[in-house]
Amino acid sequence: MSDLSKCPPLTRKSVLDAHKRIEPYIHRTQVATCDTINLLASTPQSERCPSSGPNTASESAPHESTKNGSAAEYKANPKVRLFFKCENQQKIGAFKARGAFHALGRLIEEEGIENVRRKGVVTHSSGNHAQALALAAKTFEVPAHIVMPTISTPSKISGTKSHNAHVIFSGSTSDEREAVVAEVIEKTGATLVPPYDHPNIILGQGTQALELEQQVEDMLAEQPALGISGKTKLDAVIAPIGGGGMLSGICTALHGTGIKVFGAEPNFEGANDAELGLKQNKRIEKVKTLTIADGLRTPVGDIPWNIITDKEKLHGIYSVDESQIKAALRLAMERAKLFIEPSAAVPLAVMLYNEDFRKLVEREAGPEGWNIGIILSGGNTTVEAIAKLFQASGKVAERAESKITTNGERVAENVAG
Amino acid sequence: MSDLSKCPPLTRKSVLDAHKRIEPYIHRTQVATCDTINLLASTPQSERCPSSGPNTASESAPHESTKNGSAAEYKANPKVRLFFKCENQQKIGAFKARGAFHALGRLIEEEGIENVRRKGVVTHSSGNHAQALALAAKTFEVPAHIVMPTISTPSKISGTKSHNAHVIFSGSTSDEREAVVAEVIEKTGATLVPPYDHPNIILGQGTQALELEQQVEDMLAEQPALGISGKTKLDAVIAPIGGGGMLSGICTALHGTGIKVFGAEPNFEGANDAELGLKQNKRIEKVKTLTIADGLRTPVGDIPWNIITDKEKLHGIYSVDESQIKAALRLAMERAKLFIEPSAAVPLAVMLYNEDFRKLVEREAGPEGWNIGIILSGGNTTVEAIAKLFQASGKVAERAESKITTNGERVAENVAG
């Protein structure tokens, strides 16, 4: 990867430059709004009509984590309008395309296209970064070596291969993987492009915040009713944090704009390493969790950590449990009609279910309220995985069944002839 | 409902008028594109790499209906670029809001707001039309009586009630339902707003075609690479057909533009009544099917029939089987990241899997190819219903499981620290 000394500084200006560089290669993804979700988010949890939320009783009011106290407590009543940045519709189905195109573009500029084409690039990943780097490399006709664990699912392997990447298998531990990467580098001279812990990746990921900021201003200029009355721009953005490349990029992009940036994390089995790390003022370097938000199982990286610990850049990190993530995932699909992966539902879950966050918004935004950007980071999941998360059983199964076979209007219309 | 004699003529001009009338009340839904689906649609079925299609082997090549012959036959190779009109993101989650706002708006203009408010409106439905009329009525502060079968699912009932409609229960047969409607009319003087078989409904539903036509022209002007090289507009549109309100509205809207209109139907248990009716030159008045495309179980209505039998307005109707609908539904979700109901997947299924249609496109479009609009009619389904359609079992379950718990990149990153 590019020498750190040659990387541009981690400033908003550098993110603007990164955006100009990658714009021809990425989608300017849409920003969506949803009246029903705005209403739910602007209603205290205790007053929400179960019928306007999820259908499954057990999920209609995801249980509060104990620290939020009993249901009898005061429930926050923030007023918000939400703007969903649809990076699930980005190339390769996730924001990672931004960082990969930026990192490779910079590398080519520094070393020259002929050198980069001769040496190639390498990374270890079987997830979104693998496909993102494979796509960027294909675009610039650079060989890409992707080290993937043998246990990777066939669809991810073939997805990566479909961008002409050279897939090399390894064991799934860190040591096994790094040994294979070292071998590739020794043999080919390929440059390592890491998934998040590098300035050029961070600057690339930050570009989505610039688009979101501008798109919301444009939307509000045209249709003021979409936002908080009288406001012309975003007040805050919530983004997921795993390795932290995206969150630190967004912090960098929005620094100095007055738009507050928040991180959102799952808290299952300690996946909220960034939240916990901020509390103890020390980065947590190891995490072992099987949260359904599988893109956020990673501990935050070193360079992202240095950015998110700057209180001028990050306003706070909040976490949610698995049932809250599932409930938000359901709402994104059933109400906003957006197909997203569980990791992408985490910021919406924080907005809807984390009482600490909701109280902060109520307190800081006051009765006027906030326009809040919600990053939907990706949509790389399958209908089977969704089925697994929500599979019908018992009473729920019966109800789902009746929905499919006895839709009233339609049955009635059948016999109307 | 408005007297037929007072309705505007079924012309493009009337659809343009309808659009002006309803524009303040509806969403101008986005038009989406998807490179992967374009590639699949532009590849002969026999040559498609299973890995770029669905993951489940049994669905990777939905079986051909017998009339399409054996796999050894010539497979069509049309060249197309698809433009998805996202009516799944319309108000109430389906295009039906258009017809309801138009029909009610016309009624108010004819009878005066005070009369309509005094008498109210009534319909029988527990599906999208129920919620659409309830929303339109709420907007104009008109009482709405919605007759719903007692067997309706609780979420649909509460969805309708959430728009302040007066819900009245009935049995689910045509006779029982009509008896209740008659009772409501006698008691309140309410006007019946039928779901599809009325000119004002048809004209309202047609408005989506005007938007799609204009949006595609705008998109191609800005980004010509999204479409067929050198073309600046749509060549064709494929829309689902159930009762036919939407398809006949689109036929009316696009008449005289040169844009060809096609209908798409499920063929399970005779749900392809319009296709069969066109062949025997006689409307089929009764259908009894439990196709998963539950919005399309209805036989085509009388007024829509008179429009779609006009060869200058409709170019043809093509049908697909259940496995083809499921495969298209999967692609819309996993690849285009759009959450849609099974009925909305039927036009895409025709594009991808109906060999007769694909041969027609290859023949008529030639090597140059066509820009084709695909109507995604609605997104009112639940994660449980999707789970039911695709629930993991056997080997598929294992693979889905491994996807959730052993994502290579993420597990590897976990231990990387």
Boltz contact constraints between the chains, C-beta under 6 A:
constraints:
  - contact:
      token1: [A, 30]
      token2: [B, 30]
      max_distance: 6.0
  - contact:
      token1: [A, 51]
      token2: [B, 158]
      max_distance: 6.0
  - contact:
      token1: [A, 55]
      token2: [B, 155]
      max_distance: 6.0
  - contact:
      token1: [A, 55]
      token2: [B, 382]
      max_distance: 6.0
  - contact:
      token1: [A, 88]
      token2: [B, 337]
      max_distance: 6.0
  - contact:
      token1: [A, 89]
      token2: [B, 337]
      max_distance: 6.0
  - contact:
      token1: [A, 125]
      token2: [B, 409]
      max_distance: 6.0
  - contact:
      token1: [A, 126]
      token2: [B, 408]
      max_distance: 6.0
  - contact:
      token1: [A, 126]
      token2: [B, 409]
      max_distance: 6.0
  - contact:
      token1: [A, 127]
      token2: [B, 407]
      max_distance: 6.0
  - contact:
      token1: [A, 127]
      token2: [B, 409]
      max_distance: 6.0
  - contact:
      token1: [A, 127]
      token2: [B, 410]
      max_distance: 6.0
  - contact:
      token1: [A, 148]
      token2: [B, 408]
      max_distance: 6.0
  - contact:
      token1: [A, 149]
      token2: [B, 408]
      max_distance: 6.0
  - contact:
      token1: [A, 151]
      token2: [B, 406]
      max_distance: 6.0
  - contact:
      token1: [A, 152]
      token2: [B, 408]
      max_distance: 6.0
  - contact:
      token1: [A, 153]
      token2: [B, 402]
      max_distance: 6.0
  - contact:
      token1: [A, 153]
      token2: [B, 403]
      max_distance: 6.0
  - contact:
      token1: [A, 155]
      token2: [B, 55]
      max_distance: 6.0
  - contact:
      token1: [A, 158]
      token2: [B, 51]
      max_distance: 6.0
  - contact:
      token1: [A, 172]
      token2: [B, 411]
      max_distance: 6.0
  - contact:
      token1: [A, 172]
      token2: [B, 412]
      max_distance: 6.0
  - contact:
      token1: [A, 173]
      token2: [B, 415]
      max_distance: 6.0
  - contact:
      token1: [A, 174]
      token2: [B, 415]
      max_distance: 6.0
  - contact:
      token1: [A, 174]
      token2: [B, 416]
      max_distance: 6.0
  - contact:
      token1: [A, 177]
      token2: [B, 412]
      max_distance: 6.0
  - contact:
      token1: [A, 285]
      token2: [B, 417]
      max_distance: 6.0
  - contact:
      token1: [A, 286]
      token2: [B, 417]
      max_distance: 6.0
  - contact:
      token1: [A, 287]
      token2: [B, 414]
      max_distance: 6.0
  - contact:
      token1: [A, 288]
      token2: [B, 414]
      max_distance: 6.0
  - contact:
      token1: [A, 290]
      token2: [B, 405]
      max_distance: 6.0
  - contact:
      token1: [A, 294]
      token2: [B, 407]
      max_distance: 6.0
  - contact:
      token1: [A, 294]
      token2: [B, 410]
      max_distance: 6.0
  - contact:
      token1: [A, 297]
      token2: [B, 410]
      max_distance: 6.0
  - contact:
      token1: [A, 297]
      token2: [B, 414]
      max_distance: 6.0
  - contact:
      token1: [A, 298]
      token2: [B, 413]
      max_distance: 6.0
  - contact:
      token1: [A, 330]
      token2: [B, 383]
      max_distance: 6.0
  - contact:
      token1: [A, 333]
      token2: [B, 339]
      max_distance: 6.0
  - contact:
      token1: [A, 334]
      token2: [B, 382]
      max_distance: 6.0
  - contact:
      token1: [A, 337]
      token2: [B, 88]
      max_distance: 6.0
  - contact:
      token1: [A, 337]
      token2: [B, 89]
      max_distance: 6.0
  - contact:
      token1: [A, 337]
      token2: [B, 339]
      max_distance: 6.0
  - contact:
      token1: [A, 337]
      token2: [B, 379]
      max_distance: 6.0
  - contact:
      token1: [A, 339]
      token2: [B, 333]
      max_distance: 6.0
  - contact:
      token1: [A, 339]
      token2: [B, 337]
      max_distance: 6.0
  - contact:
      token1: [A, 339]
      token2: [B, 339]
      max_distance: 6.0
  - contact:
      token1: [A, 379]
      token2: [B, 337]
      max_distance: 6.0
  - contact:
      token1: [A, 382]
      token2: [B, 55]
      max_distance: 6.0
  - contact:
      token1: [A, 382]
      token2: [B, 334]
      max_distance: 6.0
  - contact:
      token1: [A, 383]
      token2: [B, 330]
      max_distance: 6.0
  - contact:
      token1: [A, 383]
      token2: [B, 390]
      max_distance: 6.0
  - contact:
      token1: [A, 384]
      token2: [B, 390]
      max_distance: 6.0
  - contact:
      token1: [A, 384]
      token2: [B, 392]
      max_distance: 6.0
  - contact:
      token1: [A, 384]
      token2: [B, 396]
      max_distance: 6.0
  - contact:
      token1: [A, 384]
      token2: [B, 400]
      max_distance: 6.0
  - contact:
      token1: [A, 385]
      token2: [B, 400]
      max_distance: 6.0
  - contact:
      token1: [A, 385]
      token2: [B, 403]
      max_distance: 6.0
  - contact:
      token1: [A, 385]
      token2: [B, 404]
      max_distance: 6.0
  - contact:
      token1: [A, 386]
      token2: [B, 386]
      max_distance: 6.0
  - contact:
      token1: [A, 387]
      token2: [B, 387]
      max_distance: 6.0
  - contact:
      token1: [A, 387]
      token2: [B, 390]
      max_distance: 6.0
  - contact:
      token1: [A, 387]
      token2: [B, 391]
      max_distance: 6.0
  - contact:
      token1: [A, 387]
      token2: [B, 392]
      max_distance: 6.0
  - contact:
      token1: [A, 388]
      token2: [B, 392]
      max_distance: 6.0
  - contact:
      token1: [A, 388]
      token2: [B, 400]
      max_distance: 6.0
  - contact:
      token1: [A, 390]
      token2: [B, 383]
      max_distance: 6.0
  - contact:
      token1: [A, 390]
      token2: [B, 384]
      max_distance: 6.0
  - contact:
      token1: [A, 390]
      token2: [B, 387]
      max_distance: 6.0
  - contact:
      token1: [A, 391]
      token2: [B, 387]
      max_distance: 6.0
  - contact:
      token1: [A, 391]
      token2: [B, 391]
      max_distance: 6.0
  - contact:
      token1: [A, 392]
      token2: [B, 384]
      max_distance: 6.0
  - contact:
      token1: [A, 392]
      token2: [B, 387]
      max_distance: 6.0
  - contact:
      token1: [A, 392]
      token2: [B, 388]
      max_distance: 6.0
  - contact:
      token1: [A, 396]
      token2: [B, 384]
      max_distance: 6.0
  - contact:
      token1: [A, 400]
      token2: [B, 384]
      max_distance: 6.0
  - contact:
      token1: [A, 400]
      token2: [B, 385]
      max_distance: 6.0
  - contact:
      token1: [A, 400]
      token2: [B, 388]
      max_distance: 6.0
  - contact:
      token1: [A, 402]
      token2: [B, 153]
      max_distance: 6.0
  - contact:
      token1: [A, 403]
      token2: [B, 153]
      max_distance: 6.0
  - contact:
      token1: [A, 403]
      token2: [B, 385]
      max_distance: 6.0
  - contact:
      token1: [A, 404]
      token2: [B, 385]
      max_distance: 6.0
  - contact:
      token1: [A, 405]
      token2: [B, 290]
      max_distance: 6.0
  - contact:
      token1: [A, 406]
      token2: [B, 151]
      max_distance: 6.0
  - contact:
      token1: [A, 407]
      token2: [B, 127]
      max_distance: 6.0
  - contact:
      token1: [A, 407]
      token2: [B, 294]
      max_distance: 6.0
  - contact:
      token1: [A, 408]
      token2: [B, 126]
      max_distance: 6.0
  - contact:
      token1: [A, 408]
      token2: [B, 148]
      max_distance: 6.0
  - contact:
      token1: [A, 408]
      token2: [B, 149]
      max_distance: 6.0
  - contact:
      token1: [A, 408]
      token2: [B, 152]
      max_distance: 6.0
  - contact:
      token1: [A, 409]
      token2: [B, 125]
      max_distance: 6.0
  - contact:
      token1: [A, 409]
      token2: [B, 126]
      max_distance: 6.0
  - contact:
      token1: [A, 409]
      token2: [B, 127]
      max_distance: 6.0
  - contact:
      token1: [A, 410]
      token2: [B, 127]
      max_distance: 6.0
  - contact:
      token1: [A, 410]
      token2: [B, 294]
      max_distance: 6.0
  - contact:
      token1: [A, 410]
      token2: [B, 297]
      max_distance: 6.0
  - contact:
      token1: [A, 411]
      token2: [B, 172]
      max_distance: 6.0
  - contact:
      token1: [A, 412]
      token2: [B, 177]
      max_distance: 6.0
  - contact:
      token1: [A, 413]
      token2: [B, 298]
      max_distance: 6.0
  - contact:
      token1: [A, 414]
      token2: [B, 287]
      max_distance: 6.0
  - contact:
      token1: [A, 414]
      token2: [B, 288]
      max_distance: 6.0
  - contact:
      token1: [A, 414]
      token2: [B, 297]
      max_distance: 6.0
  - contact:
      token1: [A, 415]
      token2: [B, 173]
      max_distance: 6.0
  - contact:
      token1: [A, 415]
      token2: [B, 174]
      max_distance: 6.0
  - contact:
      token1: [A, 416]
      token2: [B, 174]
      max_distance: 6.0
  - contact:
      token1: [A, 417]
      token2: [B, 285]
      max_distance: 6.0
  - contact:
      token1: [A, 417]
      token2: [B, 286]
      max_distance: 6.0
  - contact:
      token1: [A, 417]
      token2: [B, 299]
      max_distance: 6.0
